[in-house]
Amino acid sequence: MSDLLERLRGRGWRMTSQRRVVAEVLDGDHVHLTADELHARAVERLPEIARATVYNTLGELVALGEVVEVSVNGRAKRFDPNAHHPHQHLVCSGCGIIRDVHVTGTPAVLSPEESFGFTVSEVEITYRGLCPSCACDARQG
């Protein structure tokens, strides 16, 4: 479960009603919304919230390191509030839904020859497959 609201309060982030709604919509388990999906949900809570406000707030949250942009296969960017909880992603190749997964063990370490002199600072692992709904559709089609 994301603790985004708690983290933002702890940082003393100015919590206007618009910012609060964006953070509330983002806060949760397995939340990987696009900016447009987030705006649609925010409007349900605060009808006057502007799309530009959502985009600006997302930009701030990413710049603060409180939300991570997730880009998968050229689809629209999604925003992950679990920025401080190490995890990988499981992505449906059909519909694009993303789930957080927590894999135990350490990722493979590159040999000196394979690192090409890079100092590796992070490793991203993405698992791909079909979600139950898309797999069912594939079997029926």
Secondary structure, 3 states (H helix, E strand, C coil): CCCHHHHHHHCCCCCCHHHHHHHHHHCCCCCCECHHHHHHHHHHHCCCCCHHHHHHHHHHHHHHCCCEEECCCCCCCEEECCCCCCCEEEEECCCCCEEEECCCCCCCCCCHHHHCCCCCCCCCCEEEECCHHHHHHHHHC
